[in-house]
Protein backbone atom coordinates (compact mmCIF):
# COMPACT_ATOMS: atom_id res chain seq x y z
CA UNK A 1 0.00 0.00 0.00
CA UNK A 2 1.08 3.54 -0.75
CA UNK A 3 0.14 6.61 1.20
CA UNK A 4 -1.14 9.82 -0.37
CA UNK A 5 1.65 11.75 -2.02
CA UNK A 6 2.11 15.24 -3.40
CA UNK A 7 2.47 15.97 -7.10
CA UNK A 8 5.25 14.08 -8.84
CA UNK A 9 4.28 14.73 -12.46
CA UNK A 10 6.84 16.33 -14.74
CA UNK A 11 4.93 16.28 -18.02
CA UNK A 12 2.10 18.47 -19.28
CA UNK A 13 -1.08 16.85 -20.58
CA UNK A 14 -3.84 18.09 -22.86
CA UNK A 15 -7.19 16.89 -24.18
CA UNK A 16 -10.46 18.08 -25.66
CA UNK A 17 -12.84 18.59 -22.72
CA UNK A 18 -16.08 19.00 -24.70
CA UNK A 19 -18.21 16.35 -26.34
CA UNK A 20 -17.89 15.65 -30.09
CA UNK A 21 -20.29 17.34 -32.49
CA UNK A 22 -21.54 20.82 -33.23
CA UNK A 23 -21.66 23.21 -30.26
CA UNK A 24 -21.22 26.84 -29.33
CA UNK A 25 -17.66 26.35 -28.07
CA UNK A 26 -14.97 23.71 -27.89
CA UNK A 27 -12.54 23.50 -24.96
CA UNK A 28 -9.02 22.16 -24.86
CA UNK A 29 -7.72 21.67 -21.33
CA UNK A 30 -4.00 21.68 -20.48
CA UNK A 31 -2.48 20.76 -17.09
CA UNK A 32 1.11 20.52 -15.90
CA UNK A 33 4.23 22.58 -15.19
CA UNK A 34 4.58 23.82 -18.78
CA UNK A 35 0.98 24.94 -19.23
CA UNK A 36 1.69 28.66 -19.02
CA UNK A 37 4.97 28.64 -21.03
CA UNK A 38 3.11 26.61 -23.66
CA UNK A 39 0.34 29.22 -23.75
CA UNK A 40 2.97 31.91 -24.28
CA UNK A 41 4.10 30.09 -27.44
CA UNK A 42 0.74 29.62 -29.13
CA UNK A 43 -1.57 32.33 -27.75
CA UNK A 44 -1.44 35.93 -28.92
CA UNK A 45 -3.08 38.68 -26.90
CA UNK A 46 -2.48 42.22 -25.66
CA UNK A 47 0.35 42.39 -23.08
CA UNK A 48 1.14 40.91 -20.66
CA UNK A 49 1.72 37.35 -21.84
CA UNK A 50 -0.24 34.46 -20.24
CA UNK A 51 2.59 33.44 -17.90
CA UNK A 52 2.76 36.99 -16.52
CA UNK A 53 -0.95 37.15 -15.74
CA UNK A 54 -2.61 36.50 -12.39
CA UNK A 55 -4.48 33.39 -11.33
CA UNK A 56 -8.10 33.06 -12.52
CA UNK A 57 -7.61 35.41 -15.44
CA UNK A 58 -9.75 35.30 -18.58
CA UNK A 59 -8.33 36.90 -21.70
CA UNK A 60 -9.35 37.11 -25.36
CA UNK A 61 -6.84 36.41 -28.12
CA UNK A 62 -5.86 34.15 -31.02
CA UNK A 63 -4.41 30.66 -31.18
CA UNK A 64 -1.49 30.60 -33.61
CA UNK A 65 0.55 27.87 -35.23
CA UNK A 66 3.79 29.12 -36.82
CA UNK A 67 2.30 32.63 -36.94
CA UNK A 68 -0.85 31.30 -38.66
CA UNK A 69 -4.07 32.09 -36.81
CA UNK A 70 -5.94 28.88 -35.97
CA UNK A 71 -8.94 30.31 -34.15
CA UNK A 72 -10.26 33.16 -32.02
CA UNK A 73 -10.17 31.88 -28.44
CA UNK A 74 -10.67 32.81 -24.83
CA UNK A 75 -7.90 31.69 -22.48
CA UNK A 76 -8.59 30.74 -18.85
CA UNK A 77 -5.65 30.70 -16.42
CA UNK A 78 -5.85 28.63 -13.20
CA UNK A 79 -2.64 28.38 -11.26
CA UNK A 80 -1.83 25.49 -8.94
CA UNK A 81 -2.35 24.39 -6.28
CA UNK A 82 -5.86 25.89 -6.35
CA UNK A 83 -6.83 24.44 -9.72
CA UNK A 84 -8.86 21.25 -10.21
CA UNK A 85 -5.75 19.13 -10.77
CA UNK A 86 -3.59 21.00 -8.26
CA UNK A 87 -1.25 21.98 -11.11
CA UNK A 88 -1.05 24.98 -13.40
CA UNK A 89 -3.99 24.68 -15.80
CA UNK A 90 -5.00 26.63 -18.89
CA UNK A 91 -8.08 26.16 -21.02
CA UNK A 92 -8.48 27.32 -24.60
CA UNK A 93 -12.11 27.99 -25.50
CA UNK A 94 -12.59 28.21 -29.26
CA UNK A 95 -15.46 27.85 -31.67
CA UNK A 96 -17.47 24.67 -31.46
CA UNK A 97 -17.30 21.73 -33.84
CA UNK A 98 -15.07 18.71 -34.21
CA UNK A 99 -12.60 20.28 -36.63
CA UNK A 100 -12.13 23.42 -34.54
CA UNK A 101 -11.47 21.32 -31.44
CA UNK A 102 -9.03 19.06 -33.28
CA UNK A 103 -7.12 22.06 -34.66
CA UNK A 104 -6.76 23.55 -31.18
CA UNK A 105 -5.62 20.24 -29.71
CA UNK A 106 -3.12 19.61 -32.52
CA UNK A 107 -1.61 23.05 -31.93
CA UNK A 108 -1.25 22.37 -28.18
CA UNK A 109 0.31 18.94 -28.75
CA UNK A 110 2.75 20.35 -31.34
CA UNK A 111 3.81 22.91 -28.74
CA UNK A 112 4.97 20.15 -26.38
CA UNK A 113 2.00 18.78 -24.43
CA UNK A 114 1.15 15.07 -24.27
CA UNK A 115 -2.32 13.67 -25.01
CA UNK A 116 -3.98 12.84 -21.69
CA UNK A 117 -5.10 9.33 -20.81
CA UNK A 118 -8.75 8.63 -19.81
CA UNK A 119 -9.42 10.25 -16.44
CA UNK A 120 -5.89 11.60 -16.09
CA UNK A 121 -6.97 15.09 -15.07
CA UNK A 122 -9.12 13.68 -12.26
CA UNK A 123 -6.36 11.22 -11.36
CA UNK A 124 -3.91 14.09 -10.90
CA UNK A 125 -6.49 15.87 -8.75
CA UNK A 126 -6.60 12.78 -6.53
CA UNK A 127 -2.82 12.30 -6.40
CA UNK A 128 -2.37 15.98 -5.54
CA UNK A 129 -4.87 15.82 -2.71
CA UNK A 130 -7.57 17.95 -4.37
CA UNK A 131 -10.18 15.22 -3.98
CA UNK A 132 -10.33 11.64 -2.70
CA UNK A 133 -11.39 8.51 -4.57
CA UNK A 134 -15.00 8.76 -3.42
CA UNK A 135 -15.22 12.32 -4.72
CA UNK A 136 -13.48 11.33 -7.95
CA UNK A 137 -16.07 8.61 -8.51
CA UNK A 138 -18.75 11.24 -7.92
CA UNK A 139 -17.39 13.19 -10.90
CA UNK A 140 -18.05 10.17 -13.11
CA UNK A 141 -21.47 9.61 -11.50
CA UNK A 142 -22.39 13.24 -12.20
CA UNK A 143 -21.35 12.97 -15.85
CA UNK A 144 -23.29 9.72 -16.30
CA UNK A 145 -26.37 10.74 -14.28
CA UNK A 146 -29.57 9.82 -16.13
CA UNK A 147 -31.97 11.65 -13.82
CA UNK A 148 -32.12 14.80 -11.71
CA UNK A 149 -32.17 12.70 -8.55
CA UNK A 150 -29.02 10.85 -9.58
CA UNK A 151 -27.26 14.13 -10.42
CA UNK A 152 -28.21 15.64 -7.04
CA UNK A 153 -26.89 12.59 -5.17
CA UNK A 154 -23.64 12.66 -7.16
CA UNK A 155 -23.14 16.36 -6.45
CA UNK A 156 -23.60 15.79 -2.71
CA UNK A 157 -20.97 13.04 -2.90
CA UNK A 158 -18.63 15.32 -4.86
CA UNK A 159 -18.94 17.95 -2.17
CA UNK A 160 -17.67 15.45 0.39
CA UNK A 161 -20.74 14.23 2.27
CA UNK A 162 -19.93 10.54 1.87
CA UNK A 163 -16.18 11.07 2.28
CA UNK A 164 -16.71 12.72 5.66
CA UNK A 165 -18.63 9.67 6.86
CA UNK A 166 -15.85 7.33 5.71
CA UNK A 167 -13.14 9.53 7.23
CA UNK A 168 -14.93 9.79 10.57
CA UNK A 169 -15.33 6.00 10.63
CA UNK A 170 -11.64 5.56 9.76
CA UNK A 171 -10.56 7.94 12.53
CA UNK A 172 -12.71 6.09 15.08
CA UNK A 173 -11.24 2.75 14.05
CA UNK A 174 -7.76 4.22 14.27
CA UNK A 175 -8.44 5.33 17.84
CA UNK A 176 -9.76 1.87 18.76
CA UNK A 177 -6.74 0.19 17.16
CA UNK A 178 -4.40 2.49 19.08
CA UNK A 179 -6.12 1.64 22.37
CA UNK A 180 -5.83 -2.08 21.67
CA UNK A 181 -2.15 -1.61 20.83
CA UNK A 182 -1.67 0.26 24.10
CA UNK A 183 -2.89 -2.74 26.10
CA UNK A 184 -0.05 -4.82 24.63
CA UNK A 185 2.51 -2.75 26.55
CA UNK A 186 1.16 -3.63 30.00
CA UNK A 187 0.76 -6.82 32.01
CA UNK A 188 -2.81 -8.07 32.10
CA UNK A 189 -3.18 -7.34 35.82
CA UNK A 190 -2.30 -3.68 35.21
CA UNK A 191 -5.03 -3.13 32.64
CA UNK A 192 -8.15 -1.57 34.24
CA UNK A 193 -11.20 -3.85 34.10
CA UNK A 194 -13.25 -1.38 32.08
CA UNK A 195 -10.77 -1.03 29.17
CA UNK A 196 -11.58 -4.15 27.12
CA UNK A 197 -15.40 -3.86 27.58
CA UNK A 198 -15.16 -0.22 26.50
CA UNK A 199 -13.21 -1.19 23.36
CA UNK A 200 -15.75 -3.93 22.59
CA UNK A 201 -18.63 -1.46 22.89
CA UNK A 202 -16.90 0.98 20.55
CA UNK A 203 -16.31 -1.78 17.98
CA UNK A 204 -20.01 -2.64 18.14
CA UNK A 205 -20.88 1.00 17.50
CA UNK A 206 -18.66 1.16 14.41
CA UNK A 207 -20.10 -2.10 13.07
CA UNK A 208 -23.52 -0.44 13.31
CA UNK A 209 -22.14 2.57 11.42
CA UNK A 210 -20.90 0.29 8.64
CA UNK A 211 -24.29 -1.43 8.51
CA UNK A 212 -25.96 1.96 8.04
CA UNK A 213 -23.61 2.76 5.16
CA UNK A 214 -24.19 -0.66 3.58
CA UNK A 215 -27.93 -0.02 3.73
CA UNK A 216 -27.53 2.85 1.24
CA UNK A 217 -26.27 0.52 -1.50
CA UNK A 218 -29.73 -0.29 -2.88
CA UNK A 219 -30.44 3.37 -3.53
CA UNK A 220 -26.95 3.93 -4.93
CA UNK A 221 -27.38 0.98 -7.29
CA UNK A 222 -30.71 2.27 -8.56
CA UNK A 223 -29.45 5.83 -9.07
CA UNK A 224 -26.21 4.83 -10.82
CA UNK A 225 -27.30 1.77 -12.75
CA UNK A 226 -31.04 2.22 -12.90
CA UNK A 227 -33.54 -0.62 -12.69
CA UNK A 228 -34.27 -3.11 -15.44
CA UNK A 229 -37.96 -3.97 -15.59
CA UNK A 230 -39.01 -6.85 -17.82
CA UNK A 231 -42.64 -7.32 -18.86
CA UNK A 232 -43.45 -10.99 -19.42
CA UNK A 233 -46.42 -13.31 -19.70
CA UNK A 234 -48.23 -15.45 -22.21
CA UNK A 235 -49.02 -14.02 -25.67
CA UNK A 236 -51.81 -11.48 -26.11
CA UNK A 237 -52.18 -10.48 -22.43
CA UNK A 238 -51.31 -6.81 -23.05
CA UNK A 239 -47.52 -6.61 -22.59
CA UNK A 240 -46.97 -4.23 -25.52
CA UNK A 241 -49.94 -2.15 -24.42
CA UNK A 242 -48.34 -1.83 -20.98
CA UNK A 243 -45.08 -0.66 -22.55
CA UNK A 244 -46.92 1.98 -24.55
CA UNK A 245 -48.94 3.03 -21.50
CA UNK A 246 -45.88 3.56 -19.31
CA UNK A 247 -44.02 5.42 -22.07
CA UNK A 248 -47.13 7.42 -23.00
CA UNK A 249 -46.51 6.80 -26.69
CA UNK A 250 -47.06 4.02 -29.24
CA UNK A 251 -43.65 2.36 -29.20
CA UNK A 252 -44.71 -1.26 -29.74
CA UNK A 253 -47.15 -2.71 -32.25
CA UNK A 254 -50.36 -3.83 -30.54
CA UNK A 255 -52.47 -6.58 -32.13
CA UNK A 256 -55.05 -9.15 -31.12
CA UNK A 257 -53.00 -11.76 -32.95
CA UNK A 258 -50.97 -13.83 -30.40
CA UNK A 259 -47.22 -13.80 -30.91
CA UNK A 260 -47.04 -10.34 -32.54
CA UNK A 261 -43.96 -9.42 -30.48
CA UNK A 262 -41.17 -11.69 -31.69
CA UNK A 263 -38.19 -9.72 -30.34
CA UNK A 264 -37.48 -7.67 -27.22
CA UNK A 265 -38.23 -3.95 -27.27
CA UNK A 266 -36.20 -1.79 -24.88
CA UNK A 267 -36.88 1.81 -23.86
CA UNK A 268 -35.70 4.17 -21.10
CA UNK A 269 -37.77 6.42 -18.88
CA UNK A 270 -37.44 7.96 -15.42
CA UNK A 271 -39.57 7.00 -12.43
CA UNK A 272 -39.29 9.29 -9.39
CA UNK A 273 -35.71 10.09 -10.38
CA UNK A 274 -34.71 6.45 -10.95
CA UNK A 275 -33.56 5.56 -14.48
CA UNK A 276 -35.67 2.66 -15.74
CA UNK A 277 -34.85 0.28 -18.58
CA UNK A 278 -38.22 -1.10 -19.65
CA UNK A 279 -38.23 -4.28 -21.75
CA UNK A 280 -41.23 -5.72 -23.58
CA UNK A 281 -40.68 -9.37 -24.44
CA UNK A 282 -42.04 -12.14 -26.62
CA UNK A 283 -44.93 -14.07 -25.08
CA UNK A 284 -44.00 -17.21 -23.15
CA UNK A 285 -45.51 -20.29 -24.79
CA UNK A 286 -44.63 -23.48 -26.62
CA UNK A 287 -44.23 -22.80 -30.34
CA UNK A 288 -42.83 -24.43 -33.46
CA UNK A 289 -41.96 -21.06 -35.05
CA UNK A 290 -38.17 -20.73 -35.04
CA UNK A 291 -38.27 -16.92 -34.99
CA UNK A 292 -40.66 -16.87 -32.04
CA UNK A 293 -38.51 -19.47 -30.24
CA UNK A 294 -35.50 -17.13 -30.53
CA UNK A 295 -37.61 -14.30 -29.10
CA UNK A 296 -38.74 -16.45 -26.17
CA UNK A 297 -35.14 -17.47 -25.43
CA UNK A 298 -34.19 -13.78 -25.34
CA UNK A 299 -37.09 -13.21 -22.97
CA UNK A 300 -35.69 -15.79 -20.56
CA UNK A 301 -32.23 -14.15 -20.63
CA UNK A 302 -33.74 -10.74 -19.86
CA UNK A 303 -35.72 -12.24 -16.99
CA UNK A 304 -32.57 -13.63 -15.38
CA UNK A 305 -31.02 -10.18 -14.91
CA UNK A 306 -34.16 -8.12 -14.27
CA UNK A 307 -34.45 -6.03 -11.11
CA UNK A 308 -38.22 -6.36 -11.38
CA UNK A 309 -40.34 -8.77 -13.41
CA UNK A 310 -43.88 -7.75 -14.24
CA UNK A 311 -45.79 -10.90 -15.10
CA UNK A 312 -49.09 -10.25 -16.86
CA UNK A 313 -52.18 -12.41 -16.75
CA UNK A 314 -55.36 -12.09 -18.78
CA UNK A 315 -57.92 -11.50 -16.04
CA UNK A 316 -60.71 -12.54 -18.40
CA UNK A 317 -59.08 -15.95 -18.95
CA UNK A 318 -57.95 -16.34 -15.36
CA UNK A 319 -54.82 -17.86 -13.88
CA UNK A 320 -53.86 -21.30 -15.17
CA UNK A 321 -51.13 -23.77 -14.22
CA UNK A 322 -48.75 -22.49 -16.92
CA UNK A 323 -49.05 -18.95 -15.48
CA UNK A 324 -48.49 -20.27 -11.99
CA UNK A 325 -45.32 -22.13 -13.00
CA UNK A 326 -43.88 -18.99 -14.56
CA UNK A 327 -44.85 -16.85 -11.56
CA UNK A 328 -43.48 -19.25 -8.94
CA UNK A 329 -40.13 -19.24 -10.76
CA UNK A 330 -39.77 -15.50 -10.06
CA UNK A 331 -38.35 -14.53 -6.63
CA UNK A 332 -41.09 -12.76 -4.67
CA UNK A 333 -38.90 -9.71 -4.00
CA UNK A 334 -38.52 -9.12 -7.75
CA UNK A 335 -42.06 -9.99 -8.83
CA UNK A 336 -45.16 -7.96 -9.61
CA UNK A 337 -48.20 -9.75 -11.01
CA UNK A 338 -50.61 -7.70 -13.10
CA UNK A 339 -54.09 -8.98 -14.01
CA UNK A 340 -54.98 -7.06 -17.16
CA UNK A 341 -58.29 -6.85 -19.06
CA UNK A 342 -60.30 -6.52 -15.87
CA UNK A 343 -63.07 -5.03 -18.03
CA UNK A 344 -63.63 -8.50 -19.47
CA UNK A 345 -64.30 -10.10 -16.08
CA UNK A 346 -67.97 -10.72 -15.48
CA UNK A 347 -69.37 -8.48 -12.78
CA UNK A 348 -69.43 -10.21 -9.41
CA UNK A 349 -66.75 -12.75 -10.41
CA UNK A 350 -63.75 -12.85 -8.09
CA UNK A 351 -60.26 -13.19 -9.59
CA UNK A 352 -58.38 -16.02 -7.91
CA UNK A 353 -54.82 -15.02 -7.05
CA UNK A 354 -53.79 -16.87 -3.88
CA UNK A 355 -50.19 -16.26 -2.71
CA UNK A 356 -49.44 -13.70 -5.42
CA UNK A 357 -49.53 -10.48 -3.40
CA UNK A 358 -48.74 -7.78 -4.17
CA UNK A 359 -50.59 -7.78 -7.45
CA UNK A 360 -52.61 -5.31 -9.47
CA UNK A 361 -55.91 -5.74 -11.27
CA UNK A 362 -56.64 -3.22 -14.00
CA UNK A 363 -57.64 -2.57 -17.56
CA UNK A 364 -55.01 -0.88 -19.71
CA UNK A 365 -57.87 0.60 -21.75
CA UNK A 366 -58.60 2.79 -18.71
CA UNK A 367 -56.44 5.96 -18.61
CA UNK A 368 -56.15 5.60 -14.82
CA UNK A 369 -54.25 2.31 -15.26
CA UNK A 370 -50.93 4.13 -15.74
CA UNK A 371 -51.10 5.65 -12.27
CA UNK A 372 -51.95 2.24 -10.82
CA UNK A 373 -48.90 0.74 -12.52
CA UNK A 374 -46.59 3.57 -11.43
CA UNK A 375 -47.76 3.21 -7.83
CA UNK A 376 -47.22 -0.57 -7.83
CA UNK A 377 -43.78 -0.36 -9.48
CA UNK A 378 -42.71 2.38 -7.09
CA UNK A 379 -43.78 0.25 -4.14
CA UNK A 380 -41.67 -2.69 -5.33
CA UNK A 381 -38.58 -0.60 -6.09
CA UNK A 382 -38.78 1.43 -2.89
CA UNK A 383 -39.06 -1.49 -0.47
CA UNK A 384 -35.58 -0.67 0.92
CA UNK A 385 -35.46 3.09 0.34
CA UNK A 386 -37.57 6.22 0.58
CA UNK A 387 -38.04 7.66 -2.90
CA UNK A 388 -39.83 10.69 -1.45
CA UNK A 389 -36.79 11.69 0.64
CA UNK A 390 -34.22 14.22 -0.51
CA UNK A 391 -31.52 12.65 -2.74
CA UNK A 392 -28.34 11.89 -0.83
CA UNK A 393 -24.96 10.33 -1.53
CA UNK A 394 -25.00 6.53 -1.42
CA UNK A 395 -22.26 3.93 -1.61
CA UNK A 396 -21.23 2.26 -4.86
CA UNK A 397 -20.32 -1.38 -5.51
CA UNK A 398 -16.60 -0.79 -4.86
CA UNK A 399 -17.39 0.82 -1.51
CA UNK A 400 -19.73 -2.03 -0.56
CA UNK A 401 -17.09 -4.70 -1.18
CA UNK A 402 -14.50 -2.91 0.96
CA UNK A 403 -17.01 -2.12 3.71
CA UNK A 404 -17.93 -5.80 3.90
CA UNK A 405 -14.26 -6.67 4.35
CA UNK A 406 -13.87 -4.03 7.06
CA UNK A 407 -17.00 -5.27 8.81
CA UNK A 408 -15.78 -8.86 8.74
CA UNK A 409 -12.47 -7.81 10.31
CA UNK A 410 -14.27 -5.85 13.03
CA UNK A 411 -16.56 -8.78 13.81
CA UNK A 412 -13.52 -11.03 14.16
CA UNK A 413 -11.80 -8.51 16.44
CA UNK A 414 -14.98 -8.33 18.51
CA UNK A 415 -15.15 -12.13 18.81
CA UNK A 416 -11.52 -12.36 19.87
CA UNK A 417 -11.98 -9.81 22.64
CA UNK A 418 -15.31 -11.19 23.90
CA UNK A 419 -14.98 -14.95 23.50
CA UNK A 420 -11.53 -14.93 25.03
CA UNK A 421 -12.83 -13.29 28.15
CA UNK A 422 -15.88 -15.57 28.33
CA UNK A 423 -13.85 -18.78 28.00
CA UNK A 424 -11.35 -17.69 30.63
CA UNK A 425 -14.11 -17.45 33.24
CA UNK A 426 -14.78 -21.22 33.09
CA UNK A 427 -11.44 -22.56 31.92
CA UNK A 428 -8.26 -21.48 33.63
CA UNK A 429 -6.20 -22.47 30.58
CA UNK A 430 -8.41 -20.54 28.15
CA UNK A 431 -6.92 -17.31 26.81
CA UNK A 432 -8.19 -14.07 28.31
CA UNK A 433 -9.32 -11.00 26.37
CA UNK A 434 -5.91 -9.46 26.98
CA UNK A 435 -4.26 -12.58 25.55
CA UNK A 436 -6.32 -12.17 22.38
CA UNK A 437 -5.53 -8.47 22.02
CA UNK A 438 -2.58 -9.01 19.60
CA UNK A 439 -4.83 -10.99 17.24
CA UNK A 440 -7.58 -8.38 17.60
CA UNK A 441 -5.01 -5.71 16.76
CA UNK A 442 -4.20 -7.51 13.49
CA UNK A 443 -7.88 -7.61 12.63
CA UNK A 444 -8.20 -3.89 13.30
CA UNK A 445 -5.35 -3.19 10.92
CA UNK A 446 -7.14 -5.29 8.29
CA UNK A 447 -10.29 -3.22 8.77
CA UNK A 448 -8.32 0.02 8.48
CA UNK A 449 -6.60 -1.13 5.28
CA UNK A 450 -9.94 -1.98 3.65
CA UNK A 451 -11.58 1.24 4.78
CA UNK A 452 -8.56 3.29 3.72
CA UNK A 453 -8.93 1.96 0.17
CA UNK A 454 -12.43 3.43 -0.05
CA UNK A 455 -11.31 7.06 0.01
CA UNK A 456 -7.71 6.46 -1.03
CA UNK A 457 -6.10 7.19 2.33
CA UNK A 458 -4.16 4.07 1.42
CA UNK A 459 -4.00 2.86 -2.15
CA UNK A 460 -2.01 1.03 -4.79
CA UNK A 461 -1.72 1.55 -8.52
CA UNK A 462 -4.30 -1.10 -9.40
CA UNK A 463 -7.00 0.68 -7.40
CA UNK A 464 -6.24 4.07 -8.91
CA UNK A 465 -6.06 2.72 -12.46
CA UNK A 466 -9.32 0.84 -12.04
CA UNK A 467 -11.19 3.94 -10.83
CA UNK A 468 -9.92 6.42 -13.41
CA UNK A 469 -9.79 4.15 -16.48
CA UNK A 470 -13.59 4.41 -16.65
CA UNK A 471 -13.43 8.20 -17.16
CA UNK A 472 -13.52 9.86 -20.56
CA UNK A 473 -10.46 11.57 -22.02
CA UNK A 474 -10.43 15.22 -20.96
CA UNK A 475 -11.87 14.67 -17.48
Secondary structure, DSSP 4 states (H G I P E B T S, - for coil): -EE-------S-EEEE-S-SS--SEEEEEEESTTHHHHHHHHEE-SSSPGGGSPTTEEEEEEEEETTEEEEEEEEEEE-TTSSSSSS-EEEEEEE-SHHHHHHHHHHHHHTT-EEPPTTHHHHHHHHTTSS-HHHHHHHHHHHH--SHHHHHHHHHHHTTHHHHHHHHHHHHHHHHHHHHHHHTTS-GGGS-THHHHHHHHHHHHHHHHHHHHHTTHHHHHHHHH-EEEEEEESTTSSHHHHHHHHHTS--S---SSTT---S-EEEEEEETTEEEEEEE----S----HHHHHHHHHHHHHHHT-SEEEEEEETTT---HHHHHHHHTS-GGGEEEEEE-GGGSPTTPPPP-TT--SEEE--TTSTTHHHHHHHHHHHHHTTTS-TTSPP-----HHHHHHHHHHHHHHHHHHHHHHHHHHHHHH-TTSPPHHHHHHHHHHHHHHHHHHHHHHHTSEE-HHHHHHHHTTSPTT-
